[in-house]
Amino acid sequence: MLPTLPITGLDIAPEELRTELIRAANWVADYLQAVPAGPVTRPRALDERRWLASSPLRDEGRPHTEFTDFIDREVAPFPCGNGHPAFFGWINSPPAPTAIIAELLSVTINASCGMGEHASMDLERGAVRALAELAGLPHGAGGVLTSGGSTANLLCLAAARSWYLASIDAEDGERYDAAHALLVCYQSADTHMSVGKSARTIGLPASRLRSIPLTDDRRLDAGALRTAVERDLAAGLLPFCVVSTTGSTATGAIDPIAEITAVCRDYGLWHHVDGAFGGLGAAHPALAPHYAGIADVDSLTVDPHKTLNVPIGCGAALVTDPERLRGAFSLRASYLDGNDAWPWLSDYTIELTRPAGRAFTVWAVLHQLGREGVTALLDGYLRHTALLRELIEAHPDLELVADGPWSITCFRYRTPGRGDAITTAIADRLRDRGRAFLATVDIDGELALRASICNYRTSEADIRTLVAEVLAIGAELCG
């Protein structure tokens, strides 16, 4: 019998591993402490980026002790920016320290939250249940954690299609082909681009994803939706789903959930809510009235890596009746012996092998905060948003353009006749200076600066710095 030999090249002696982990932990703590004092972003020369992207794999290996130094030298100094408290661009929050610890523990255990009977999968079930409750969904709602809002929207649209085709007895064969060719989905003009990607992925042509006009407060017009559905029904088409939004990416607007659900119920449509940014707003008393009717929707997307400060990427596909997700995605193989009494989570999604880190980080942050802490976190976002809007409205050179209920603010530097060029230049120069970061967004055909607030480390001083920087850059450009 041949001797059993270990696979070489990967193992590290226990004491050496402990030393490297302590070194890495010290690096993490130092990095987090230094972020607020550094630039929000630091652009890197294109030739240096090409070097990193194309560096060859050597024949001989490297010492594992080099990796932390390599990241510290070649990656960490050139961040995306979302860890900085003055980053107000794309809607990605930084990871809370508890979530960083949870992520390390999860990759050490390295369980797949797709198959088997183990505690990591139960942790995900608990995290999903807590998210559903905070979002205002009814008892019994459930779902799965995902890589982000895009995947969550895809899962929910696929479930909506499966449910609808089953309801008209067109699940397969020629009836499926005929019915699928007639399907129509509806969204607002401000719906996130991932909904269009999801519709394309499940086979809907662009012409069958209808964009419904907005009201003056940039919410989906429920009356126009009803008219569009009736028009398509009269044309022999098959409306099957409406996608509304709570906390739109453009302006933070919240669509009229109850009114849209009423249209869906009248015509037998699935109501999906893209709440990637604003899905947990029902947990805050000031926002809760905007979420009237949320318990009656069919599905909801939530992104913990936005409002809850867990690591990228983490979303959630939540469904009032989880069996509808299972009906869309459950397939069995002889080499995977699941439990019908408590189905595997892979039965509810397109993934089989699924990282447990999502469950660990969401569970850790939610249980560190508790219900009161979640409300306080959201309250901080809203207070900083109110201050930003006050500062904008108080200065004659700034114009508030859109101010939805959520923590997104759109504004412009007043420059008659030079709007888009100045707006773009301000955003670019602000990024290059490194003291703050804004995105731009099209509002009714004209660009505006857009500030989103979802960072637990953002302070009043960061808000004031942002406004001061915009005013200084605007004066430089227009002086």
N, C-alpha and C positions, 0 to 999 in steps of 0.2 A: 504494500500500500504506500502510495506516495505521501510524503509529509505535507501537512497543510501550511502554506506560507502566506503571510499577510501581503496585501497589495501595497506596494511601496509608493512613496512620493506624496502622500496626502496626510498621513497621521502626524500629530505633534505630541510630544511627550506632555503628560498632564501638567507638570510644573511650568514648562515652557508655554503651554497654552494659557495657563493662568496669568503668566506675566504679560503675554501679548494682549489678552482681554483687558487687563487692568490698564495697559498702555492705550488701548483703543478707547476705553471708557474715559480716561483722562482727556484724550483728544476730543471726544464728543462734548464733554463738559466745557472745555476751553473754547471749542468752536461756537457752541450756543451762546456763551458769554460774550464772545467777540462780535457776533453778527450785528447787533444794533449799532456798533461804532464804525463798522466798515461800510463800503459802498453797497447800495442795493444790488446792483449788478456791475460786472466788470467785463466789458467786451474783450474778446481775445482775437489776436491777429489771425487772418484766414489761413496762412501757411502753418501756424501752430495748431489750428484745429484740424487741418488735413493730416498733420503728423500724428496726432492722437488717434484719428479715425482710421489711419492706414498702417499704424505701427505693426510690423510683422511679428508672428509668433516664433520665438527662437527655438533652436533645436534643444538646447539645454534649459532646464527649469531655473527659476529664480528662488532665492530664499523667501520664505513666507514673511519674514520680518520686514521686507521691503514694501509690502503692499500699503500699509498705513502711510508711510512716508510718500509713496507715489501719489496717493489720493490727496494728501495734504499739499503736495507741490503742483500737481497737474490738473486736478479737478475742483477741489474745494474753493480755490481763489476765484473761480469763474462760475458763480452760482446762477440758477434760474432767477433768484431774487425773492421768491415767495416766503423765505424764512425771515426776511427783514420786516420790522414793524412798520416801515414806511413804504412797503410794497402794496400798491392799490390797483394793480393791473389785472391779470387773469385771476379767476376765482379759485385759487388753491391756497389753503392755509398751511402753516408750518406744523410739524408734528410736536405735540405736547411731550414733555419729558417722560411721562408715564407711558405714552404710546411707543416711544423709542425703546424703553426697557421691555415692553410687551412684545415688540417685534423681534428683539434678540431672543427672548425666551421661545417664541413661536418657531423661529428657524432652527433653534437647537433641538426642539422636539421633532420638528419637520413632519408633522402629520398631514395627510391629505384630507381636506374637508369635503371630499366627494364620495368616499366609499368607506365601508367598515363600520364597526361599532366601537367608538372611542370618545373620550371626553372632549377632544378639540371640536368635534362636530356638534356635541351638545352645547358647547360654549357659543358656537355660531347661532344655534337655534335660540339661545337666550338673548344674544345680542340683537338678533332680528326681531324678536318679540318686543324688546324694549324700544327699539326704533319705531315699530308700528304703533305702540302705545303713545309714545311722545308725539307722533305725527297725527294722532287723532283717529286712527283706523279702528274698526270694531274688534271686539274679542274674537279670536279665531283667525285673524289676518296673519299672514306669514310670508315667507319668501326666502331669498338667498342674498348673500353679499356678493358683489361683483367687482370687476376691476375699476369701475367708475360709472358715471351716469350714462355714457354712451351705450355700454353693454346692458345696463339695466333697462334703458329704453328699448333696445333691441329685443330683449327677453319678453318685455311686456307687450310689444307690438306683435311678436310672434304668437304669444299666448292669446291675444285678442283675435288674431286671424284664425287660429285653431278652434277657439271657442265659437266664433261666428260660423265657420264652415260646418262645424258639427251641428249647430243649431238649425241649419237649413239642409242637413243630411247630405253634405257635399264634401266628405272628408277625404275621398280618394277617387281614382279612376276618372272617367270622362266628366262626371258631375263636378269634380274638384277643378279640373282644367277649365271648364266652362265658367264656373263661378269665380275662380281666381282672376280670370281676365276682366271681371267686372267690378272688382273691389275698389272702394274709394275710402281714403282716410283724410281727416281734416286737422289743420293746425292753425295757429295765428300767424300773422306776418312777423312776429317777434319770437317765434318758437326757435329753440336751439337747433343748430345745424345737425346735431346727432340724430334728430328725428328723421330728417331727410335721408341720412345715411342708413338708418334702420329700415326705413320704408324701401329703399333701394335693395338692401340686403335680403329682405323677405320677398322680393320680386315685384314690387309695385313700381310701375313707370312713374316718372316725375309728374306727368300730367294727371295722375290719380291721387296725388297728395295736394289737396286744395289748401290754399292760404286764405284764411278768413280775415276780413278787415278788422282794424282796431277801433275802439272808441277813443274819444278825446284823451282819456287817461291811460291809453295804451294797453287796454285789456281786450281780450277777444270779444267781439260783438256777438252775443248769443242770438240776437234776432237775425243777423246776417247768416249765422250758422244754420239756423232753422230753414231759412230760405234756400241755402245751398243744398242742404240734405233733401229737401222736397224737390228741388230741380233735378238732382241726380236720380232720385227714385222715379220721377216722371220719365226720365230718359232711359229707364231700364237698367240702371247701374245698381251696385250693391254697397251702399255706405255701411262700414263696419266698425269704425273707430274714430274717436275724437281725442286729440292730444291737447290738453290745456297746460298752463304753466303757473307755478307759484314761485315768484321771485325770478322774473325773466332776466336773462343774461344781459340784455341791453339796458334795462331801466329799473329792474327790481319789481316790476308790476306783478300783481296777482290777479289772475283771471277769475271771473264770477263762477265759482265752482258749482254752486247749487243750480244756477240757471242752465249751465251747460249739461249737468247731469239730467235735468228735466228734459232737455232735447234728446239726449241719448235714450232715456227710458221711453219717450214717446215713439221712437223709431227703431228701438232694438239695437242700439249701438253700444260698444264698449267705451267707457270713459277712462282714459289714462291721463294721469297728471305727472308732468315732468317737474318734480320738486327737487331737482339735483341741488340747487342752491337754497331754495326757500321751503323745502319739504317739512322742516321741523318747526316752522313758525307758529303752529297751533299751540306749542308749548309755552309761548309768551303771551301774557294777558292782553298786551296792547295790539298784538297781531292776530290773536285768535278770531276776532269777528270777521276778518277777511277770509277765514277758512271755513265758514259756515257751509255745511254739506260735505265736508271732506270724508266723513264716515261712509258716505254712500257711493263713492267712486269705485271703480273696479281694480285699479292698480295705481301705484305711486312709485316714482323714482326718488331716492334720497342719496346724497353724496356726503358721507361722514368726513371725507377728506376736504370738504369745503367748510362747513359750519362747525364741525366738532374737533378740528385740529388733530386728525389721525393721519398717518403717513399715506402718501400716494402709493397705489391707487386703491380706493375703496368706495364703492357705491353700494346701493341696495335696491333690489327689485322686490317691492312689497305688493302683495295681492290680497284682496279681501277674501277670496276663496283660493287658497294655495293649490287646491287640486286642479285648478285651471292651468297653472304652470306645469304641474306634473303631467297633465294630459297632453301638453305640447311637446315635452322633452323626454319623457320616460321611455327608455329602450333597455332591453336586457340582453345579456350575452351569457353563454354557459360558464365562462370563466369569472363572472361577477355574480355572486349569489346574494342578492339583497334581501332585506327584511320588509315584507309587506306591512307588518304591524307598525313599523317606524321606518319609512322609506329613507334611503340614502339621499343626501342633498344633491347628488348628481342627477337625480330624477327630476329636478326642478330647474335645470339650467343646461347650457350647451357644454359646460366644462365637466370633465370626469376627475382629473387630478386638479385639486383646488388648494391654494395656499391657506394655511390656518392663520396667517398673520392678520388678515382682515378681522377675523373673529376676536383674536387676542387684543388687538388695538382698540376696536370699538368697545368691547366689553370693559377693558381697563379704563378708558376715558369716561364712559358712562357711569361706571361704578365709583370712580374717583369724584365725579361731579355730583351725582345724584340728580333728582328732578330739579331741586332748587338751584343747583349749580349750572345745569343746562340753561335754565331761565336766566340766570345771572350772566352767563356767557353771551347769550343773545342780546340781553339788555345792554351789555357793553358795546356791542356792534351798533345798536340803535342810538346810543348816546353819542358816540363818536360821529355817526352819520348826521345827527342833529346839529352838532357843533360845526361840522364841515359846511352844511347848508347855511347856517347862520353867518359864517365868515364869507361865504360867496355872496349872499344877498346884501351883506353890509358894505361891499366894496363896489364902487361904480364901474370898475373895469371888468368885472366878472358878471356872467349871466347864468342863472340857474335854468337848465333846460328841461330836466326830468327828475322827479323826486317821488318815486314809488314808495310803498310802505316798507320795503326791505332796505338793506344797507348798501344800496347802489345810488350814486349821485352822478348826474350828467350835467356838465357845465361848459361854458366857453369863455374865452378871453374876447372882450368886445373889440372887434376890428372890422368896421363896415367895409365890405367889398373884398376882404382878404381872409375870409373865415376858414376854409378848409386848409389852406396853406399854412396859416398861423397855428391852427390847432395841431396839425401834424408836426410842425417845427417845434412847438412847445413840448409835445410828448417825446420827440427825439432828443432834444437838448436836455430835458429833465432826466431821461435815461442815461445820457452820457455823463452828466454831472454826478450821478450816483447817490443823490440825497433822497430821492423819492422816485416812484414809478407809477405811471398812469397808462391806461389803455385808451384807445379811441373807438368810437362807435358811430354808426350812421343813424341819425335821428331825422326822419322825414327828408332825406336827401342831403343833409348837411352834417358834417362831422362834428362831434362833441368829444370833450375829454370825459372819461368815465372812471370813477373811483369806486372800487368795491372794498368793503371792509369785512374781513373774516379771520383776523389774526388776533389771538389772545394776548399778544405782547404789544399791540398797537396802543399808543398813549395819546393824550391830548396834545402833547408836544409834537408828536409825529403829524397830527392833523394840521397844526399851525405851520410846521415846516413845509408841508405840501403846498399850502396856499401861498406862503411867502415865496417859495421857489417859482410857482407858476406866475405870480405877479412880477417877480424880478426878470424872468425870462421873457415874458410878454412885453415888458418895458424895453428890454434890449432889442427885441425884434421889431418893435414898432416905433422906437424912439428916433 
